[in-house]
Amino acid sequence: MTTAKGSCLCGQYQYEFDQDVAGATLHCHCKDCRKVTGSGKATIIVVPEDQLKATGDLNTYQTTGFEGSHVTRAFCPTCGSQMISYVEEVPGVVFVKAGTLEDGSWVKPSVSFWSDTAEPWAPVDSLLPSVPKNPPPGSLQ
């Protein structure tokens, strides 16, 4: 077992999970992910919710995505770091922001979502498959 560990900028919230249980790693270029990261995309690791061990507190903000999904974004109440997201329509998993890992050298994105909305200054990685909008139902578990 190789443990992946991460935290927010101030260290108030910390988490860990077994890298072997991680599902897909993806880039999301949707407008919401661009806004919460302040960059051209979010890089996200899909982790079974029951495998994420965490300490500390998070605040949440809920939105409705462009195709109607219900997204809860969780962030540190002290430093504001975006940590994880939950999508109501994708139960049992949590979407961990890869940039919060202490060591992300093992992360290998396998697909890009919302490629139709990628900004020209942050283009989709041409070496990865891409999906124009949301992934097909059930493809992330």
Order of alpha helices (4+ residues) and beta strands (2+ residues): beta-beta-beta-alpha-beta-beta-beta-beta-beta-beta-beta
